[in-house]
Each structure stands twice: as C-alpha cells, then as structure tokens.
Amino acid sequence: MKPISYIKKILTRLGLEPGRKWKTIAVVSFATFIGLGFYILYVSHAVSYLSDNPQACVNCHIMMPQYVSWNNSSHREVATCNDCHVPHDNVFNQYFFKAKDGLYHASIFTLRAEPQVIRALEASQAVIQSNCIRCHSSQVTDAKMAGFVENHHSKRTDRTCWECHRDVPHGKEKSLSSVGTQIEPITVHIPDDREIIPQWLKQSMKEENAK
C-alpha cells in the first residue's frame, strides 16, 4: 500500500480526513508546517547539537562568556561542554537530557528572557557535580588531601566542587558584559568567501607593488 493511501486510510478511520472542499487547504497547510519545521532546523543549526563541538553552544550569542572563559582555561585541552554538562551514565539519558536542556535554552532565548548572569539549574548542577567527581575521582579520594586541605572530606561531600574551585573552568566573570565586544570566530557563521584582508588594503598593496 502506498504511504499516502495508508495515511488517508488512517485519517478516514479516525474521522480526521478533510472534506473535498478543505482538502487543498489542508494539504498546503500541512506542507507549510513541515517546510517551516525543516527551515527552523536549518537556521538553528540543529544538527550541530548532536556533536561534541563546543562551538555549537555559542550558536546563541548569550553563551559567549561561557565559551570564551572555557576556551582560555586548562579544561579546554581535556574536556568539552558535553563532558561536564550532560550525564554519562548511558547514551539514552545523555541525549534525553541534552534535548531537554536545549529546548529550555532555546525557549528562553526566543522569548528574550535570558538573565544577565546565567546560572545552572538544580538538575544541571547535579550533572556537573557528578562529572566533576567522575573525572577527578583520584584527586577527590586522595588521602593525602586531608593532610593539607582542611575539612576536605566534608567539603567534597556536603557542597559542590565549584563552591571552593570558583575559577574552574569559567572564572569569576560570567555576565554578558564580561566579554565586551569580543566575538569568537564561530565556524557555522563564517562565510566560505570570508577574507581577512579588506579589499581596499589589497588594492593599495597592489598599487604599491606596481610602482
């Protein structure tokens, strides 16, 4: 059975098939809805969020402070955004959390409701804390720590790691104004014909060399 006929049969059985008068309008509306969906996926670079590339996180400019501070930290060499901000207990939970978090961020950004200083939600904090311990288990459980870090056992069990390690990895300054006009070269936003040297300078150099 052809897919269209199968869909028509299901709609008829559910009493949802439009009458002959409204069939064209229904088809056009449905096609428009699907087309807009694909367009939104395209302009939002939705596919990039399936990767581990940290630049996907700055498709929205509001994450620039977090990206810039991470990009200038020691964590850049060993961890990406996903290493810290999504669960790693199983693949299903990882992508479910990523999708849930992403939809929330997209909604806030679309509504222009983002705060000046972005803070992780409680669920995100639990994930980050778990990943801190996952990567640094040898340091966390090192008995020698008790010798030179006061009350280290209670500090690592009764509070989050970043209450003490406040500069890791994003530093103290996290507001939108902290990075000023600094713009990182984001791959998806760089046109293929982008040139570093402006045309007027090229022309000037050409004329100078011709003398």
N, C-alpha and C positions, 0 to 999 in steps of 0.2 A: 504494500500500500504506500502511495506517495505521502511524503511528510505533510504537505498542505491538506490532502484529503483526510489524513489522520487527525490533524488539528481541528479541521472543520467538523469531523465526527464527534470529537470530544466536546467542542463548543455547543454543538446541537444537543448533545445528551445533557449538558448542564444548563441548557436554555440560555446560553450567552451569545449565540450567533446573531449578529445584527440582521435586521431585515434588509431586503434588496435596496431600499431607499438609502439606508445608512451604511451599506457595505463599503462603498468607496471612501466615505469619510473615516470609517473605522480602520481600513487598510492604510490610508495616508497617515492617520494619527499614530497608528502602531509603528509604521516605518519611521516617522519623525521621532518618536520616542526612542526607538532603537538607535537611530542615527545620532541623536543628541547624546545618548549614553556612550557610544564609541568616541564621539568628539571630546567629551569630558575626560574620558580615559586617556585620550591622546594629549590634550593640552595640559593635563595634570602630571604627565609622565608617570602614569600609574605603574607601568612595568618596572620602572627603576626601583620601586619599593620592594620588589621581590629579591633584589640583590643585597649584598653587604657593603655596597659603596656608600661611604659616609656623605658624599655629595647629594645623595637622594634626600637626605634630611634637610637640606637647605634649598629644596625646590620652593619652599616658602621662606621668604627673606627673614621672618621673625626668628628663625633658628640660627641666624648668623653668629650671635655671640657664643653660642654653644659650639658651633663648628670651628670658629676661629680659635677659641681657647683650647679645644681638643687638638687642633692642628698644630698648636705650638706647645704641646705637652709631651711628656715622655710616653704617655699611653698611646700616642699615635703610632708608635713602632710595633706595638703588640696587640692592640685592641681597636676594633671599630665600634660604631654606635650599637650594633646588634649584639656584640659581645657583652655589653653592660646592660642594655635596656630591654632585652627580651628574654624570656625563660629559655633554658637549655635542657629541661628535663625530658622533653620529647618534641618531635617535629610538629605534631598537630597543635600542641599548646603554644609552640613558638609562633606559628603563623596566625593562630587564632588571636593571640594577644597583640601581635603586630597589626592585624587588621582592625581590631577593636580600638587600639590606641590611635591608629592612623585615621580612622573615621572620626574620632573625637577631635583630634587636632585639626582635621580638615573642616569640621563644622565650626570650631571656634575661629579659625582663620577666615572662613567665608562670612561669618557674622561680624567680623572685626571686633571680637570680644577678647582678644588676647591681652593678658596683663603686661605691664611694663617689665616686670621681673617674672620669668617663667619658673615655676617650681613643679617638681614631680608630684603626681598624685600618690595617695597612700598605696594603691596597688603597684604603681611603678617603683615606689621606694622599696617595697618588699622584694621586687625582682632585682633591683640594683644591689641591694644588700646581699641577696643570695649569690649574685655573680661576683661580688667583691670577695666573699668567702671562698667561692669555687676556685677563683684564680689565685688567691693568696692564702690558701689553706696552710701551707708550710710556715708562713710568717705568723698567721693567726694563732696557730697551736704551738709555736716555738716556745719551749720552756724558758729559754734564755731571756725572752721578752720581759718576764716577770722580774728579772734582776735589775732592769734599768728603766722600765716603764711602770709608773705607779698605778696600782689597781687595774692592770691591763686586762685581767680576766673579766672583771665586771664591766669594763669599758667596751669590750668586744662582744658582750652578751646582752647588756642592758640598754645599749644605744646603737645608733647606726654608725658605720665607719666614718662617714664624712662629717660627723659632729666634731671629730678630732682632726681628721685629714681634710681640712676645709679647702685646700688649694688643689685637690686631686679630683678629676683632671681638668675642671673648668675654671679654676681660680675663683677669686672673691667677687670679681665684677661680672655680673650675669645679665644686666639690664640691656634693653635695646640700644640705649645711648652709649654703652660702654665701648662699642667698636666704632662709633662715629660713622664716617662715610667709607670705612674700609669694606671693600667688596672683593670677595674671593672669586677667582676665575672658575665658574661652575661649567662643567663640560656641556651639559644639555642646553645651556643658554649662549654658548659661543658659536656664532655662525661659521660655516665652512670657509667663507671668503674673508674671515677676520684677518686684519693685518696690524702689526704692532706699529709700524712706521706710517704716519699720516701721508696722504698724497702730496700735500704742499711741500713737506720736507723732502720727499722723494724727488719732486720736480726741481727743488732748489739744489739738491745734491747732483742731479743730472746736469743742470746748467753749469754748476761749478766745475764739474769734471770735464765739460766740453770746452772750457776756456783754455 
